[in-house]
Amino acid sequence: QVYLVESGGGLVQSGGSLRLSCVASGSIQRFSFYTVDWYRQAPGKQRELVANIPGGGGTNYADSVKGRFTISRDNAKNMVYLQMNSLKPEDTAVYYCGVIDNYGTRYWGQGTQVTVSS
């Protein structure tokens, strides 16, 4: 079992920045091989991928956040980050940290609310 806890959400004005953090704990084996990602879900909408780092490396971003958001990880600390700049009201959502372990099992955090005011 892997446990994920997000932090860093909040209320910010349009154009502002936030940094989300996610710490993984529990039965972790070779965290550097895990795929890590951030998803978000706005009211009335489906959960959507924001960004991820596959276990093999590289990064992927949703078109809507390219150039504004940056995903990163610290494998020594079992941490995942999402730096969000130039925030827009349409970025308002609950943001979820997720990982896929070496057995292909998906885990989710409880989510953190991000609200961007216009």
Beta strands, then each sheet from edge to edge (+ up, - down):
strand 1: 2-7
strand 2: 10-13
strand 3: 18-26
strand 4: 35-41
strand 5: 48-53
strand 6: 60-61
strand 7: 69-74
strand 8: 79-84
strand 9: 93-100
strand 10: 106-108
strand 11: 112-117
sheet 1: 1+ 3- 8+ 7-
sheet 2: 2+ 11+ 9- 4+ 5- 6+
sheet 3: 2+ 11+ 9- 10+
end
